[in-house]
Amino acid sequence: MVTALGGMVTCPHALASQAGVDALQAGGSAVDAALAASSTLAVIYPHMTGLGGDAFWLIYDAKAHAVRYLDGGGRAAASASAAWFHERGHKTEIPFRGILPATLTTPGAVASWVAAHQAYGRLPLQRDLSAAIHYARDGFPVTERLAGWINGAAAELAPHAESAAIFLPGGRAPQAGSTLRNPNLARTIEALAQGGHAGFYSGDVAREMARYSAQQGGFFTATDLAAQTARWGEPLRGTYRGVTIYETPAPTQGFTVLEMLNLLEPLDLHRLDPLGPDHAHLMVQAKQIAYHDRDRHLADPLFADVPMQRLISKEYANERRALIDPARALPWNNVPSHGSLRGDTVFIAAVDAEGNAAALINSLYGVFGSCVVAGTTGVVLQNRSAYFSLDPAHPNCVAPGKTPLHTLIASLAFNEQHKLWGVVGCMGADGQPQIHAQTYVNMIDHGLDIQQAVQAPRWLSGRFALGEARDTLHIEARFPGETINELERRGHVIDRWGEWNELAGHAHGITIDARTGVRCGGSDPRSDGAAVGY
């Protein structure tokens, strides 16, 4: 665990954490730090995040003692419809790769960056984005993880000339330790730094993205891009054993964390062995129930009635808890569901010297998103729209102006004295609520510090590919063998991972000691990250 008295940033790449702390030391706020880190990650972790993706924020204003939510979800183009896909033979799912998911929704992250900066930034936007511009223009060293992900996605990057030119120079994946550059992206970020929202959504950058979309038979137009904005709203709030936890609301799946914790609270997990079979078994059952509710109800609240307050109520959990069988696994019973666990994301936690905090989650969805780079912009476009349903009766069915169901979530936690205690988040697509819950339980129930909590052995329930059972329980081998065997005996479909598996997600967080005010940072060893403070 890293400790510091001033400010702190933690995220999945050490260089990005350092960029965030540099912003803090230059007089920036937690939001400036999060922007510096996130934009840097958009360059040096391009398989997981980028300007072509979406983002969601929870921001704590220490002076006002208020938590604000910012929705940076991209919205579907005016030409989007389920009928369009049905007529072309796509009956149940939107394609996962290529120009269709790349352009069905507009990139939303940048609009949220600008809105957050306008509300809470202290430094010029140019300063916040300076590290990202530097790494895109002058290059950065490829980590072993990035080299592996590029190599794994090479067959899907190669058909797109703009993507291949950046990530497969000379027709092959770069080696770890080599230098990767994206000068087109540097120019795009410079346009954003100089022009703000218009620099990305209305000027030369937008015209090039729209031109490329039209040339390739995509959806979004210059009009769609110009219409993209971020929206402020109210976060969700729940409690677990005296700790107040805020999560991002619909269209994100944040409510499932609070529902899971409500289901678990009376089961006294603090009395159980955290690596024993009873502990994992009960948590997996809570996940199954909460995810059924997610798949049934979650959608864009501007288009559907999503009963958030009902789903996160203690009373509702009391009704649903009867489904949990302590002796047998609760099977996934064919409730309609969309998507799978594959997906990549970055989470940035930032706390400044005044106690303000930013929890920012930014993503392309799949590895390298759609694998499509938007013409000469250098921007990798996301494939988040693959999460839309094509069932006209489902609340998450694609429609113009609509944001798809989002796996992206961020959280803030406050102690019993209502003081900021934690900033916690992770990558892991469908697995994110499970990782949130495991991290909070590790700290609240078992007294682990933030570093111990994020590096603890982890499990994820659900499928990683369409061929897997929805009941699959992926579990790291650092769990005792007798625990894994007993879970299998209880009916869990076990996928035995090695001791460490990056698919278990990257979790990062900062806690604040209530007595001393010391910032304590944790960074997941499954990533290239670091907690950095001053």
BELQUIKA-V165165 format. One record per pair of residues at least 12 apart in sequence whose C-alpha atoms are under 10 Angstrom apart, sorted by the first residue. I is the first residue (numbers start at 1). J is the second residue. Records with the same first field share a line. If there is no record, write none. Layout:
BEGIN
I->J + J
END
This chain:
BEGIN
1->449 + 450 + 451 + 452 + 510 + 519 + 520 + 521 + 522 + 523 + 530 + 531
2->450 + 451 + 510 + 519 + 520 + 521 + 522 + 523 + 530 + 531 + 532 + 533
3->510 + 511 + 512 + 518 + 519 + 520 + 521 + 522 + 531 + 532 + 533 + 534
4->353 + 512 + 517 + 518 + 519 + 520 + 521 + 532 + 533 + 534
5->352 + 353 + 512 + 516 + 517 + 518 + 519 + 520 + 533 + 534
6->21 + 24 + 25 + 351 + 352 + 353 + 354 + 355 + 517 + 518 + 519 + 533 + 534
7->20 + 21 + 24 + 25 + 29 + 30 + 33 + 350 + 351 + 352 + 353 + 354 + 355 + 356 + 357 + 518 + 519 + 520 + 532 + 533 + 534
8->20 + 21 + 24 + 30 + 33 + 349 + 350 + 351 + 352 + 353 + 357 + 509 + 510 + 519 + 520 + 521 + 531 + 532 + 533 + 534
9->21 + 22 + 24 + 30 + 33 + 34 + 37 + 348 + 349 + 350 + 351 + 352 + 357 + 358 + 508 + 509 + 510 + 519 + 521 + 522 + 523 + 530 + 531 + 532 + 533 + 534
10->34 + 37 + 347 + 348 + 349 + 350 + 351 + 423 + 424 + 507 + 508 + 509 + 510 + 521 + 522 + 523 + 524 + 529 + 530 + 531 + 532 + 533
11->34 + 37 + 38 + 41 + 346 + 347 + 348 + 349 + 350 + 360 + 425 + 426 + 506 + 507 + 508 + 509 + 521 + 522 + 523 + 524 + 527 + 528 + 529 + 530 + 531 + 532
12->37 + 41 + 45 + 48 + 345 + 346 + 347 + 348 + 426 + 427 + 506 + 507 + 508 + 523 + 524 + 525 + 526 + 527 + 528 + 529 + 530 + 531
13->37 + 40 + 41 + 44 + 45 + 143 + 346 + 348 + 523 + 527 + 528 + 529 + 530 + 531
14->37 + 41 + 523 + 527 + 528 + 529 + 530 + 531 + 532
15->37 + 40 + 41 + 44 + 131 + 135 + 140 + 528 + 529 + 530 + 532
16->33 + 34 + 35 + 36 + 37 + 38 + 39 + 40 + 41 + 42 + 43 + 44 + 45 + 131 + 132 + 348 + 529 + 530 + 531 + 532
17->33 + 34 + 36 + 37 + 38 + 40 + 41 + 348 + 349 + 350 + 529 + 530 + 531 + 532 + 533
18->33 + 36 + 37 + 40 + 131 + 530 + 531 + 532 + 533
19->33 + 34 + 35 + 36 + 37 + 38 + 39 + 40 + 41 + 128 + 129 + 130 + 131 + 132 + 532
20->32 + 33 + 34 + 35 + 36 + 37 + 38 + 39 + 40 + 128 + 131 + 348 + 349 + 350 + 532 + 533
21->33 + 34 + 36 + 37 + 350 + 351 + 352 + 531 + 532 + 533 + 534
22->36 + 37 + 128 + 131 + 532 + 533 + 534
23->35 + 36 + 37 + 122 + 123 + 127 + 128 + 129 + 130 + 131
24->36 + 122 + 123 + 128 + 350 + 351 + 352 + 353 + 533 + 534
25->352 + 353 + 533 + 534
26->122 + 123 + 127 + 128
27->122 + 123 + 352 + 353
28->120 + 121 + 122 + 123 + 124 + 127 + 128 + 352 + 353
29->117 + 120 + 121 + 122 + 123 + 350 + 351 + 352 + 353 + 354 + 355 + 356 + 357 + 358
30->59 + 60 + 61 + 120 + 121 + 122 + 349 + 350 + 351 + 352 + 353 + 354 + 355 + 356 + 357 + 358 + 359
31->57 + 59 + 60 + 113 + 116 + 117 + 118 + 119 + 120 + 121 + 122 + 123 + 128 + 349 + 350 + 351 + 352 + 356 + 357 + 358 + 359 + 360
32->113 + 116 + 117 + 120 + 121 + 122 + 123 + 124 + 125 + 127 + 128 + 129 + 350 + 352 + 358
33->121 + 123 + 128 + 129 + 348 + 349 + 350 + 351 + 352 + 357 + 358
34->57 + 113 + 116 + 117 + 128 + 347 + 348 + 349 + 350 + 351 + 357 + 358 + 359 + 360 + 361
35->110 + 112 + 113 + 114 + 116 + 117 + 121 + 125 + 127 + 128 + 129 + 132 + 348 + 350 + 358 + 360
36->125 + 126 + 127 + 128 + 129 + 130 + 131 + 132
37->128 + 129 + 131 + 132 + 347 + 348 + 349 + 350 + 360
38->50 + 51 + 55 + 109 + 113 + 128 + 129 + 132 + 346 + 347 + 348 + 360 + 361 + 362 + 363
39->51 + 110 + 113 + 128 + 129 + 130 + 131 + 132 + 133 + 189 + 362
40->128 + 129 + 130 + 131 + 132 + 133 + 134 + 135 + 136
41->131 + 132 + 135 + 346 + 347 + 348 + 362
42->132 + 136 + 185 + 346 + 362 + 363 + 364 + 379 + 380
43->131 + 132 + 133 + 134 + 135 + 136 + 137 + 139 + 140 + 180 + 181 + 182 + 185 + 186 + 189 + 378 + 379 + 380
44->132 + 135 + 136 + 139 + 140 + 141 + 142 + 143 + 146 + 180 + 181 + 182
45->142 + 143 + 145 + 146 + 345 + 346 + 368 + 528
46->146 + 149 + 150 + 167 + 345 + 363 + 364 + 367 + 368 + 369 + 379 + 380
47->146 + 147 + 149 + 150 + 153 + 167 + 343 + 344 + 345 + 346 + 363 + 364 + 365 + 366 + 367 + 368 + 369 + 371 + 380
48->146 + 149 + 343 + 344 + 345 + 346 + 362 + 363 + 364 + 365 + 366 + 367 + 368 + 369 + 380 + 382 + 427
49->109 + 344 + 345 + 346 + 347 + 361 + 362 + 363 + 364 + 365 + 366 + 367 + 368 + 369 + 380 + 381 + 382
50->107 + 109 + 110 + 185 + 345 + 346 + 362 + 363 + 364 + 368 + 369 + 378 + 379 + 380 + 381 + 382
51->107 + 108 + 109 + 110 + 111 + 113 + 185 + 188 + 189 + 200 + 362 + 363 + 364 + 378 + 379 + 380 + 381 + 382
52->74 + 102 + 103 + 105 + 106 + 107 + 108 + 109 + 110 + 363 + 364 + 369 + 370 + 372 + 373 + 374 + 378 + 379 + 380 + 381 + 382 + 383
53->72 + 73 + 74 + 102 + 105 + 106 + 107 + 108 + 109 + 110 + 345 + 362 + 363 + 364 + 365 + 369 + 379 + 380 + 381 + 382 + 383 + 384
54->71 + 72 + 73 + 74 + 75 + 105 + 106 + 107 + 108 + 109 + 110 + 111 + 112 + 345 + 361 + 362 + 363 + 364 + 365 + 381 + 382 + 383 + 384 + 406 + 408
55->70 + 71 + 72 + 73 + 74 + 107 + 108 + 109 + 110 + 111 + 112 + 113 + 230 + 345 + 346 + 347 + 360 + 361 + 362 + 363 + 364 + 406 + 408 + 409 + 410
56->69 + 70 + 71 + 72 + 73 + 108 + 109 + 112 + 113 + 230 + 231 + 248 + 249 + 252 + 347 + 359 + 360 + 361 + 362 + 363 + 406 + 408 + 409 + 410
57->69 + 70 + 71 + 72 + 109 + 112 + 113 + 116 + 232 + 235 + 247 + 248 + 347 + 348 + 358 + 359 + 360 + 361 + 362 + 408 + 409 + 410 + 411
58->70 + 71 + 232 + 233 + 234 + 235 + 246 + 247 + 248 + 349 + 357 + 358 + 359 + 360 + 361 + 409 + 410 + 411 + 412 + 423
59->116 + 120 + 235 + 350 + 351 + 356 + 357 + 358 + 359 + 360 + 410 + 411 + 412 + 423
60->351 + 355 + 356 + 357 + 358 + 359 + 412 + 420 + 423
61->120 + 354 + 355 + 356 + 357 + 358
62->352 + 354 + 355 + 356 + 357 + 419 + 420
63->354 + 355 + 356
64->356
65->355 + 356 + 418 + 419 + 420
66->356
67->233 + 234 + 235 + 236 + 237 + 246 + 356 + 357 + 358 + 412
68->232 + 233 + 234 + 235 + 246 + 248 + 358
69->116 + 231 + 232 + 233 + 234 + 235 + 236 + 246 + 247 + 248 + 249 + 359 + 410
70->112 + 113 + 115 + 116 + 230 + 231 + 232 + 233 + 234 + 235 + 248 + 249 + 360
71->108 + 109 + 111 + 112 + 115 + 229 + 230 + 231 + 232 + 233 + 234 + 248 + 249 + 250 + 251 + 252
72->107 + 108 + 109 + 110 + 111 + 112 + 113 + 115 + 116 + 228 + 229 + 230 + 231 + 232 + 361 + 362 + 403
73->105 + 106 + 107 + 108 + 109 + 110 + 111 + 112 + 228 + 229 + 230 + 231 + 251 + 252 + 300 + 362 + 384 + 402 + 403 + 404 + 405 + 406 + 408
74->104 + 105 + 106 + 107 + 108 + 109 + 110 + 111 + 225 + 228 + 229 + 230 + 382 + 384 + 385 + 401 + 402 + 403 + 404
75->104 + 105 + 106 + 107 + 108 + 220 + 224 + 225 + 227 + 228 + 229 + 300 + 385 + 398 + 399 + 400 + 401 + 402 + 403 + 404
76->103 + 104 + 105 + 106 + 107 + 219 + 220 + 224 + 228 + 385 + 388 + 398 + 399 + 400 + 401 + 402 + 403 + 404
77->103 + 104 + 105 + 106 + 218 + 219 + 220 + 221 + 223 + 224 + 225 + 227 + 228 + 398 + 399 + 400 + 401 + 402 + 403
78->104 + 105 + 219 + 220 + 221 + 223 + 224 + 399 + 400 + 401 + 402
79->104 + 218 + 219 + 220 + 221 + 224 + 399 + 400 + 401
80->103 + 104 + 105 + 219 + 220 + 398 + 399 + 400 + 401 + 402
81->104 + 390 + 392 + 397 + 398 + 399 + 400
82->94 + 388 + 389 + 390 + 391 + 392 + 397 + 398 + 399 + 400
83->390 + 391 + 392 + 398 + 399
84->390
85->100 + 390 + 398
86->390 + 391
90->390
91->389 + 390 + 391
92->338 + 388 + 389 + 390 + 391
93->338 + 339 + 386 + 387 + 388 + 389 + 390 + 391
94->339 + 383 + 385 + 386 + 387 + 388 + 389 + 390 + 398
95->370 + 383 + 385 + 386 + 387
96->339 + 365 + 366 + 369 + 370 + 371 + 382 + 383 + 384 + 385 + 386 + 387
97->156 + 157 + 366 + 368 + 369 + 370 + 371 + 372 + 382 + 383 + 386
98->156 + 157 + 159 + 160 + 216 + 218 + 369 + 370 + 371 + 372 + 373 + 381 + 382 + 383
99->160 + 212 + 213 + 216 + 217 + 218 + 219 + 370 + 371 + 372 + 373 + 374 + 381 + 382 + 383
100->213 + 216 + 217 + 218 + 219 + 220 + 370 + 372 + 383 + 385 + 386
101->218 + 219 + 369 + 370 + 372 + 381 + 382 + 383 + 384 + 385 + 386 + 387 + 388
102->213 + 218 + 219 + 220 + 364 + 369 + 370 + 371 + 372 + 373 + 374 + 380 + 381 + 382 + 383 + 384 + 385 + 386
103->209 + 210 + 212 + 213 + 214 + 216 + 217 + 218 + 219 + 220 + 221 + 370 + 372 + 374 + 381 + 382 + 383 + 384 + 385
104->213 + 218 + 219 + 220 + 382 + 383 + 384 + 385 + 386 + 398 + 399 + 400
105->219 + 220 + 224 + 225 + 228 + 381 + 382 + 383 + 384 + 385 + 386 + 398 + 400 + 401 + 402 + 403 + 404
106->201 + 209 + 219 + 220 + 221 + 224 + 225 + 226 + 227 + 228 + 229 + 381 + 382 + 384 + 385 + 401 + 403
107->200 + 201 + 220 + 225 + 228 + 229 + 364 + 379 + 380 + 381 + 382 + 383 + 384
108->225 + 228 + 229 + 230 + 362 + 382 + 403
109->228 + 229 + 230 + 361 + 362 + 363 + 364
110->189 + 192 + 196 + 197 + 200 + 201 + 228 + 229 + 230 + 362
111->196 + 197 + 198 + 200 + 201 + 228 + 229 + 230 + 231
112->197 + 228 + 229 + 230 + 231 + 232 + 360
113->125 + 196 + 197 + 230 + 360
114->192 + 193 + 196 + 197 + 229 + 230
115->196 + 197 + 229 + 230 + 231 + 232
116->230 + 232 + 358
117->196
118->196
120->356
124->193 + 194
125->190 + 192 + 193 + 194 + 195 + 196
126->189 + 190 + 191 + 192 + 193 + 194 + 195 + 196
127->193
128->193
129->186 + 189 + 190 + 192 + 193
130->186 + 189 + 190 + 193
132->185 + 186 + 189 + 190
133->182 + 183 + 185 + 186 + 187 + 188 + 189 + 190 + 193
134->181 + 183 + 186
135->179 + 180 + 181 + 182 + 183 + 185 + 186
136->180 + 181 + 182 + 183 + 184 + 185 + 186 + 187 + 188 + 189 + 378
137->180 + 181 + 182 + 183 + 184 + 185 + 186 + 187
138->179 + 180 + 181 + 182 + 183 + 186
139->178 + 179 + 180 + 181 + 182 + 183
140->177 + 178 + 179 + 180 + 181 + 182
141->175 + 176 + 177 + 178 + 179 + 180 + 181
142->174 + 175 + 176 + 177 + 178 + 179 + 180 + 181
143->174 + 175 + 176 + 177 + 178 + 179 + 528
144->174 + 175 + 176 + 177 + 178 + 528
145->176 + 502 + 526 + 527 + 528
146->173 + 174 + 175 + 176 + 528
147->167 + 173 + 174 + 175 + 176 + 177 + 178
148->173 + 174 + 175 + 176
149->173 + 367 + 368
150->167 + 168 + 172 + 173 + 174 + 175 + 367 + 368
151->167 + 168 + 172 + 173 + 174 + 175
152->173 + 367
153->167 + 173 + 367 + 368 + 371
154->167 + 168 + 171 + 172 + 173 + 371
155->371
156->368 + 370 + 371 + 372
157->368 + 370 + 371 + 372 + 373
158->171 + 172 + 371 + 372
159->371 + 372
160->371 + 372 + 373 + 374 + 375
161->372 + 373 + 375
162->371 + 372 + 373 + 374 + 375 + 376 + 377 + 378 + 379 + 380
163->368 + 371 + 372 + 373 + 374 + 375 + 378 + 379 + 380
164->371 + 372 + 373
165->182 + 373 + 378
166->180 + 181 + 182 + 183 + 184 + 373 + 378
167->180 + 181 + 182
168->180
182->377 + 378 + 379
183->376 + 377 + 378
184->375 + 376 + 377 + 378 + 379
185->376 + 377 + 378 + 379 + 380
186->377 + 378 + 379
187->205 + 376 + 377 + 378
188->200 + 204 + 205 + 206 + 376 + 377 + 378 + 379
189->205 + 377 + 378 + 379
191->203 + 204 + 205
192->205
197->226 + 228 + 229
198->225 + 226
200->225 + 226 + 377
201->222 + 223 + 224 + 225 + 226 + 227 + 228 + 229
202->222 + 223 + 224 + 225 + 226 + 227
203->222 + 226
204->377
205->222 + 374 + 375 + 376 + 377 + 378 + 379
206->221 + 222 + 223 + 224 + 225 + 226 + 374 + 377
207->221 + 222 + 223 + 225 + 377
208->222 + 374 + 375 + 376 + 377
209->221 + 222 + 225 + 373 + 374 + 375 + 376 + 377 + 378 + 379 + 381
210->222 + 223 + 224 + 225 + 374 + 375
211->374 + 375
212->373 + 374 + 375 + 376 + 377
213->374 + 375
215->375
216->374 + 375
224->400 + 401
227->401
228->401
233->248 + 249
234->246 + 247 + 248 + 249
235->247 + 248 + 249 + 250 + 254 + 255 + 411 + 412
236->248 + 249 + 250 + 254 + 255 + 258 + 308 + 309 + 312 + 411
237->249 + 254 + 255 + 258 + 309 + 312 + 313 + 411 + 412 + 413
238->255 + 257 + 258 + 259 + 261 + 262 + 309 + 312 + 313 + 314 + 413
239->258 + 261 + 262 + 265 + 312 + 313 + 314 + 413 + 414 + 415 + 416
240->258 + 261 + 262 + 264 + 265 + 266 + 440 + 441 + 444 + 445
241->261 + 262 + 265 + 266 + 268 + 415 + 416 + 441 + 444 + 445
242->414 + 415 + 416 + 417 + 418 + 444
243->413 + 414 + 415 + 416 + 417 + 418 + 421 + 422 + 440 + 444
244->412 + 413 + 414 + 415 + 416 + 417 + 418 + 419 + 420 + 421
245->257 + 258 + 411 + 412 + 413 + 414 + 415 + 421 + 422 + 423 + 440
246->258 + 410 + 411 + 412 + 413 + 414 + 423
247->359 + 409 + 410 + 411 + 412 + 413 + 424 + 425 + 433 + 436
248->408 + 409 + 410 + 411 + 412
249->298 + 300 + 301 + 306 + 308 + 309 + 406 + 409 + 410
250->294 + 297 + 298 + 299 + 300 + 301 + 302 + 306 + 307 + 308 + 403 + 404 + 405 + 406 + 407 + 409
251->298 + 299 + 300 + 301 + 302 + 304 + 306 + 396 + 402 + 403 + 404 + 405 + 406 + 407 + 408 + 409
252->294 + 298 + 299 + 300 + 301 + 403 + 404 + 405 + 406 + 407 + 408 + 409 + 410
253->290 + 291 + 294 + 295 + 298 + 299 + 405 + 406 + 407 + 408 + 409 + 410 + 430 + 432 + 433
254->294 + 308 + 312 + 406 + 407 + 408 + 409 + 410 + 411 + 432 + 433 + 436
255->290 + 291 + 293 + 294 + 298 + 308 + 309 + 311 + 312 + 409 + 433
256->286 + 287 + 289 + 290 + 291 + 292 + 293 + 294 + 308 + 311 + 312 + 432 + 433 + 434 + 436 + 437
257->286 + 287 + 290 + 291 + 312 + 409 + 411 + 432 + 433 + 434 + 435 + 436 + 437 + 438 + 440
258->290 + 311 + 312 + 313 + 314 + 317 + 433 + 436 + 437
259->286 + 287 + 289 + 290 + 291 + 293 + 308 + 310 + 311 + 312 + 313 + 314 + 316 + 317 + 320 + 433 + 437
260->283 + 284 + 285 + 286 + 287 + 288 + 289 + 290 + 291 + 312 + 317 + 321 + 433 + 434 + 437
261->283 + 286 + 287 + 290 + 312 + 314 + 317 + 436 + 437 + 438 + 440 + 441
262->286 + 311 + 312 + 313 + 314 + 315 + 316 + 317 + 318 + 321
263->282 + 283 + 285 + 286 + 287 + 289 + 290 + 312 + 313 + 314 + 315 + 316 + 317 + 318 + 319 + 320 + 321 + 322 + 324
264->279 + 282 + 283 + 285 + 286 + 287 + 317 + 318 + 321 + 324 + 437 + 441
265->314 + 317 + 441 + 445
266->318 + 321
267->279 + 282 + 283 + 321
268->445
269->282 + 283 + 441 + 442 + 444 + 445 + 446
270->441 + 442 + 444 + 445 + 446 + 447
271->445 + 446
272->445 + 446
273->446
274->438 + 441 + 442 + 445 + 446 + 456 + 457 + 479
275->456 + 457 + 458 + 478 + 479 + 480 + 483 + 484
276->479 + 480 + 481 + 482 + 483 + 484 + 486 + 487
277->479 + 480 + 482 + 483 + 484 + 485 + 486 + 487 + 488 + 490
278->326 + 327 + 483 + 486 + 487
279->326 + 483
280->438 + 458 + 459 + 475 + 483 + 484 + 487
281->324 + 325 + 326 + 327 + 328 + 329 + 330 + 483 + 486 + 487 + 490 + 492
282->324 + 325 + 326 + 327 + 328 + 329 + 330
283->324 + 434 + 437 + 438 + 441 + 461
284->324 + 329 + 330 + 434 + 459 + 460 + 461 + 462 + 471 + 473 + 492
285->321 + 323 + 324 + 325 + 326 + 328 + 329 + 330 + 331 + 332 + 461
286->317 + 320 + 321 + 323 + 324 + 330 + 434
287->330 + 431 + 433 + 434 + 437 + 460 + 461 + 462
288->323 + 324 + 329 + 330 + 331 + 332 + 333 + 461 + 462 + 470 + 471
289->317 + 320 + 321 + 323 + 324 + 330 + 331 + 332
290->311 + 312 + 317 + 320 + 433
291->332 + 335 + 337 + 430 + 433 + 462
292->332 + 333 + 334 + 335 + 336 + 337
293->311 + 335
294->306 + 311 + 337 + 405
295->335 + 336 + 337 + 338 + 339 + 394 + 395 + 396 + 405
296->335 + 336 + 337 + 338 + 394 + 395 + 396
297->311 + 394 + 395 + 396 + 405
298->394 + 395 + 396 + 404 + 405 + 406
299->388 + 389 + 394 + 395 + 396 + 397 + 398 + 402 + 403 + 404 + 405 + 406
300->395 + 396 + 397 + 401 + 402 + 403 + 404 + 405 + 406
301->395 + 396 + 402 + 403 + 405
302->401 + 402 + 403
303->395 + 396 + 397 + 399 + 401 + 402 + 403
304->394 + 395 + 396
305->395
306->395
325->490
326->490
327->487 + 489 + 490 + 491
328->487 + 488 + 489 + 490 + 491 + 492
329->471 + 487 + 488 + 489 + 490 + 491 + 492 + 493
330->471 + 490 + 491 + 492
331->469 + 470 + 471 + 472 + 491 + 492 + 493
332->462 + 469 + 470 + 471 + 472
333->470 + 471
334->470
336->394
337->389 + 470
338->386 + 387 + 388 + 389 + 390 + 396 + 405 + 466
339->386 + 387 + 388 + 389 + 429 + 430 + 463 + 464 + 465 + 466
340->387 + 429 + 430 + 431 + 462 + 463 + 464 + 465 + 466 + 467 + 468 + 470
341->366 + 407 + 428 + 429 + 430 + 431 + 432 + 460 + 461 + 462 + 463 + 464 + 465 + 466 + 470 + 503
342->365 + 366 + 367 + 428 + 429 + 430 + 431 + 463 + 464 + 465 + 466 + 503
343->363 + 364 + 365 + 366 + 367 + 368 + 369 + 383 + 384 + 407 + 427 + 428 + 429 + 430 + 431 + 464 + 503 + 505
344->362 + 363 + 364 + 365 + 366 + 367 + 368 + 369 + 408 + 426 + 427 + 428 + 429 + 503 + 505 + 506
345->361 + 362 + 363 + 364 + 365 + 366 + 367 + 369 + 407 + 408 + 426 + 427 + 428 + 429 + 432 + 505 + 506
346->360 + 361 + 362 + 363 + 364 + 408 + 425 + 426 + 427 + 428 + 505 + 506 + 507 + 508
347->359 + 360 + 361 + 362 + 363 + 408 + 409 + 410 + 424 + 425 + 426 + 427 + 506 + 507 + 508 + 509
348->360 + 361 + 362 + 410 + 423 + 424 + 425 + 426 + 507 + 508 + 509 + 510
349->361 + 410 + 411 + 412 + 422 + 423 + 424 + 425 + 426 + 508 + 509 + 510 + 511 + 521 + 522 + 531
350->423 + 424 + 509 + 510 + 521 + 531 + 532 + 533
351->422 + 423 + 510 + 511 + 512 + 519 + 533
352->519 + 533 + 534
353->517 + 519 + 534
355->419 + 420 + 512 + 517 + 519
356->420
357->412 + 420 + 422 + 423 + 510
358->410 + 411 + 412 + 423
359->409 + 410 + 411 + 412 + 422 + 423 + 424 + 425 + 509 + 510
360->408 + 409 + 410 + 411 + 423 + 424 + 425 + 426
361->408 + 409 + 410 + 411 + 425 + 426 + 427
362->408 + 409 + 410 + 427
363->382 + 383 + 384 + 407 + 408 + 427 + 429
364->380 + 381 + 382 + 383 + 384
365->381 + 382 + 383 + 384 + 385 + 386 + 387 + 406 + 407 + 408 + 427 + 428 + 429
366->382 + 383 + 384 + 386 + 429
367->382 + 383
368->380 + 381 + 382 + 383
369->381 + 382 + 383 + 384
370->382 + 383 + 384 + 385 + 386
371->383
384->403 + 404 + 405 + 406 + 407
385->398 + 402 + 403 + 404 + 405 + 406
386->398 + 404 + 405
387->403 + 404 + 405 + 406 + 407
388->402 + 403 + 404 + 405 + 406
389->404 + 405
406->429 + 430
407->427 + 428 + 429 + 430 + 431 + 432 + 433
408->425 + 426 + 427 + 428 + 429 + 430 + 431 + 432 + 433
409->424 + 425 + 426 + 427 + 429 + 432 + 433 + 436
410->423 + 424 + 425 + 426 + 427 + 432 + 433 + 436
411->423 + 424 + 425 + 426 + 436 + 509
412->424 + 425 + 509 + 510 + 511
413->440 + 511
414->511 + 512 + 514
415->512 + 514
417->514
419->512 + 513 + 514
420->511 + 512 + 513 + 514 + 517
421->510 + 511 + 512 + 513 + 514 + 517 + 519
422->440 + 450 + 509 + 510 + 511 + 512 + 513 + 519 + 520 + 521
423->450 + 508 + 509 + 510 + 511 + 512 + 521
424->436 + 439 + 440 + 450 + 454 + 507 + 508 + 509 + 510 + 511 + 522
425->439 + 454 + 506 + 507 + 508 + 509 + 510
426->439 + 454 + 504 + 505 + 506 + 507 + 508 + 509 + 524
427->502 + 503 + 504 + 505 + 506 + 507 + 508 + 527
428->460 + 502 + 503 + 504 + 505 + 506 + 507
429->464 + 503 + 505
430->460 + 461 + 462 + 463 + 464
431->459 + 460 + 461 + 462 + 463 + 464 + 503 + 504 + 505
432->460 + 504 + 505 + 506 + 507
433->460
434->458 + 459 + 460 + 461 + 504
435->454 + 458 + 459 + 460 + 504 + 505 + 506 + 507
436->454 + 507 + 508
438->453 + 454 + 456 + 457 + 458 + 459 + 460
439->451 + 452 + 453 + 454 + 455 + 456 + 458 + 507 + 508 + 509
440->453 + 454
441->453
442->454 + 456
449->510 + 511 + 520 + 521 + 522
450->507 + 508 + 509 + 510 + 511 + 512 + 520 + 521 + 522 + 523 + 524
451->507 + 508 + 509 + 510 + 511 + 520 + 521 + 522 + 523 + 524 + 525 + 531
452->522 + 523 + 524
453->507 + 508 + 509 + 522 + 523 + 524
454->505 + 506 + 507 + 508 + 509 + 522 + 523 + 524 + 525 + 526
455->500 + 506 + 507 + 508 + 522 + 523 + 524 + 525 + 526
456->476 + 478 + 479 + 500 + 524 + 525
457->475 + 476 + 477 + 478 + 479 + 480 + 499 + 500 + 501 + 504
458->474 + 475 + 476 + 477 + 478 + 479 + 497 + 499 + 500 + 501 + 504 + 505
459->473 + 474 + 475 + 476 + 477 + 479 + 495 + 496 + 497 + 501 + 503 + 504 + 505
460->472 + 473 + 474 + 475 + 476 + 495 + 503 + 504 + 505
461->473 + 474 + 475 + 492 + 493 + 494 + 495
462->474 + 493
464->503
468->493
469->493
470->493
471->491 + 492 + 493 + 494
472->492 + 493 + 494 + 495
473->487 + 488 + 492 + 493 + 494 + 495 + 496 + 497
474->492 + 493 + 494 + 495 + 496 + 497 + 501 + 503 + 504
475->494 + 495 + 496 + 497 + 498 + 499 + 500 + 501 + 504
476->495 + 496 + 497 + 498 + 499 + 500 + 501 + 504
477->496 + 497 + 498 + 499 + 500 + 501
478->497 + 498 + 499 + 500
479->499
481->496
484->496
500->525 + 526
501->525 + 526
502->524 + 525 + 526 + 527
503->526
504->526
505->524 + 526 + 527
506->523 + 524 + 525 + 526 + 527 + 528 + 529
507->522 + 523 + 524 + 525 + 526 + 527 + 529
508->521 + 522 + 523 + 524 + 525 + 527 + 529 + 530 + 531
509->521 + 522 + 523 + 524 + 531
510->522 + 523 + 531
519->533 + 534
520->532 + 533
521->533
END
